[in-house]
Amino acid sequence: MENLLRAARGAREFLTPVLKKSKFLAEGILTPEEFVKAGMLMFLFLFLLLFFFLFFFFFLVLVLVLVLLLVLLLVLSRDWPWSWSGECIFYNHNCYHA
């Protein structure tokens, strides 16, 4: 049985040898070293994509929280709603002169 497996491995190595030189441009076949490098680059790309997605999500949540706090501050403030028009400060539809 062991001899049969050894013969099969030898035939496999003869028919499909491990590449030492790159044939990627000519035949599209990667060497083991190129395969490992491609896997590492894919991992790095996915890690950076995840990092930037989380950073963007954190920034978006931070901006939304700040906007909501500002709106809450304006709503709870006694001087809301206010606006200036000329020399009058309008508050609750009344004109107060500055």
Contact map, one row per residue, 1 for C-alpha under 8 A:
11111000000000000000000000000000000000000000000000000000000000000000000000000000000000000000000000
11111100000000000000000000000000000000000000000000000000000000000000000000000000000000000000000000
11111110000000000000000000000000000000000000000000000000000000000000000000000000000000000000000000
11111111000000000000000000000000000000000000000000000000000000000000000000000000000000000000000000
11111111100000000000000000000000000000000000000000000000000000000000000000000000000000000000000000
01111111110000000000000000000000000000000000000000000000000000000000000000000000000000000000000000
00111111111000000000000000000000000000000000000000000000000000000000000000000000000000000000000000
00011111111100000000000000000000000000000000000000000000000000000000000000000000000000000000000000
00001111111110000000000000000000000000000000000000000000000000000000000000000000000000000000000000
00000111111111000000000000000000000000000000000000000000000000000000000000000000000000000000000000
00000011111111100000000000000000000000000000000000000000000000000000000000000000000000000000000000
00000001111111111000000000000000000000000000000000000000000000000000000000000000000000000000000000
00000000111111111100000000000000000000000000000000000000000000000000000000000000000000000000000000
00000000011111111000000000000000000000000000000000000000000000000000000000000000000000000000000000
00000000001111111000000000000000000000000000000000000000000000000000000000000000000000000000000000
00000000000111111100000000000000000000000000000000000000000000000000000000000000000000000000000000
00000000000111111110000000000000000000000000000000000000000000000000000000000000000000000000000000
00000000000010011111000000000011000000000000000000000000000000000000000000000000000000000000000000
00000000000000001111110000000111000000000000000000000000000000000000000000000000000000000000000000
00000000000000000111110000000010000000000000000000000000000000000000000000000000000000000000000000
00000000000000000011111000000010000000000000000000000000000000000000000000000000000000000000000000
00000000000000000011111110001110000000000000000000000000000000000000000000000000000000000000000000
00000000000000000000111111111110000000000000000000000000000000000000000000000000000000000000000000
00000000000000000000011111111100000000000000000000000000000000000000000000000000000000000000000000
00000000000000000000011111110000000000000000000000000000000000000000000000000000000000000000000000
00000000000000000000001111110000000000000000000000000000000000000000000000000000000000000000000000
00000000000000000000001111111000000000000000000000000000000000000000000000000000000000000000000000
00000000000000000000001111111100000000000000000000000000000000000000000000000000000000000000000000
00000000000000000000011100111110000000000000000000000000000000000000000000000000000000000000000000
00000000000000000010011100011111111000000000000000000000000000000000000000000000000000000000000000
00000000000000000111111000001111111000000000000000000000000000000000000000000000000000000000000000
00000000000000000110000000000111111100000000000000000000000000000000000000000000000000000000000000
00000000000000000000000000000111111110000000000000000000000000000000000000000000000000000000000000
00000000000000000000000000000111111111000000000000000000000000000000000000000000000000000000000000
00000000000000000000000000000111111111100000000000000000000000000000000000000000000000000000000000
00000000000000000000000000000001111111110000000000000000000000000000000000000000000000000000000000
00000000000000000000000000000000111111111000000000000000000000000000000000000000000000000000000000
00000000000000000000000000000000011111111100000000000000000000000000000000000000000000000000000000
00000000000000000000000000000000001111111110000000000000000000000000000000000000000000000000000000
00000000000000000000000000000000000111111111000000000000000000000000000000000000000000000000000000
00000000000000000000000000000000000011111111100000000000000000000000000000000000000000000000000000
00000000000000000000000000000000000001111111110000000000000000000000000000000000000000000000000000
00000000000000000000000000000000000000111111111000000000000000000000000000000000000000000000000000
00000000000000000000000000000000000000011111111100000000000000000000000000000000000000000000000000
00000000000000000000000000000000000000001111111110000000000000000000000000000000000000000000000000
00000000000000000000000000000000000000000111111111000000000000000000000000000000000000000000000000
00000000000000000000000000000000000000000011111111100000000000000000000000000000000000000000000000
00000000000000000000000000000000000000000001111111110000000000000000000000000000000000000000000000
00000000000000000000000000000000000000000000111111111000000000000000000000000000000000000000000000
00000000000000000000000000000000000000000000011111111100000000000000000000000000000000000000000000
00000000000000000000000000000000000000000000001111111110000000000000000000000000000000000000000000
00000000000000000000000000000000000000000000000111111111000000000000000000000000000000000000000000
00000000000000000000000000000000000000000000000011111111100000000000000000000000000000000000000000
00000000000000000000000000000000000000000000000001111111110000000000000000000000000000000000000000
00000000000000000000000000000000000000000000000000111111111000000000000000000000000000000000000000
00000000000000000000000000000000000000000000000000011111111100000000000000000000000000000000000000
00000000000000000000000000000000000000000000000000001111111110000000000000000000000000000000000000
00000000000000000000000000000000000000000000000000000111111111000000000000000000000000000000000000
00000000000000000000000000000000000000000000000000000011111111100000000000000000000000000000000000
00000000000000000000000000000000000000000000000000000001111111110000000000000000000000000000000000
00000000000000000000000000000000000000000000000000000000111111111000000000000000000000000000000000
00000000000000000000000000000000000000000000000000000000011111111100000000000000000000000000000000
00000000000000000000000000000000000000000000000000000000001111111110000000000000000000000000000000
00000000000000000000000000000000000000000000000000000000000111111111000000000000000000000000000000
00000000000000000000000000000000000000000000000000000000000011111111100000000000000000000000000000
00000000000000000000000000000000000000000000000000000000000001111111110000000000000000000000000000
00000000000000000000000000000000000000000000000000000000000000111111111000000000000000000000000000
00000000000000000000000000000000000000000000000000000000000000011111111100000000000000000000000000
00000000000000000000000000000000000000000000000000000000000000001111111110000000000000000000000000
00000000000000000000000000000000000000000000000000000000000000000111111111000000000000000000000000
00000000000000000000000000000000000000000000000000000000000000000011111111100000000000000000000000
00000000000000000000000000000000000000000000000000000000000000000001111111110000000000000000000000
00000000000000000000000000000000000000000000000000000000000000000000111111111000000000000000000000
00000000000000000000000000000000000000000000000000000000000000000000011111111011100000000000000000
00000000000000000000000000000000000000000000000000000000000000000000001111111101100000000000000000
00000000000000000000000000000000000000000000000000000000000000000000000111111101000000000000000000
00000000000000000000000000000000000000000000000000000000000000000000000011111111000000000000000000
00000000000000000000000000000000000000000000000000000000000000000000000000111111000000000000000000
00000000000000000000000000000000000000000000000000000000000000000000000001001111110000000010000000
00000000000000000000000000000000000000000000000000000000000000000000000001111111110000000010000000
00000000000000000000000000000000000000000000000000000000000000000000000001100011111000000011000000
00000000000000000000000000000000000000000000000000000000000000000000000000000011111100001111000000
00000000000000000000000000000000000000000000000000000000000000000000000000000000111110001110000000
00000000000000000000000000000000000000000000000000000000000000000000000000000000011111111100000000
00000000000000000000000000000000000000000000000000000000000000000000000000000000001111111100000000
00000000000000000000000000000000000000000000000000000000000000000000000000000000000111110000000000
00000000000000000000000000000000000000000000000000000000000000000000000000000000000111111000000011
00000000000000000000000000000000000000000000000000000000000000000000000000000000000111111100001111
00000000000000000000000000000000000000000000000000000000000000000000000000000000011110111110001111
00000000000000000000000000000000000000000000000000000000000000000000000000000000011110011111111100
00000000000000000000000000000000000000000000000000000000000000000000000000000011111000001111111100
00000000000000000000000000000000000000000000000000000000000000000000000000000000110000000111110000
00000000000000000000000000000000000000000000000000000000000000000000000000000000000000000111111000
00000000000000000000000000000000000000000000000000000000000000000000000000000000000000000111111100
00000000000000000000000000000000000000000000000000000000000000000000000000000000000000011110111110
00000000000000000000000000000000000000000000000000000000000000000000000000000000000000011110011111
00000000000000000000000000000000000000000000000000000000000000000000000000000000000000111000001111
00000000000000000000000000000000000000000000000000000000000000000000000000000000000000111000000111
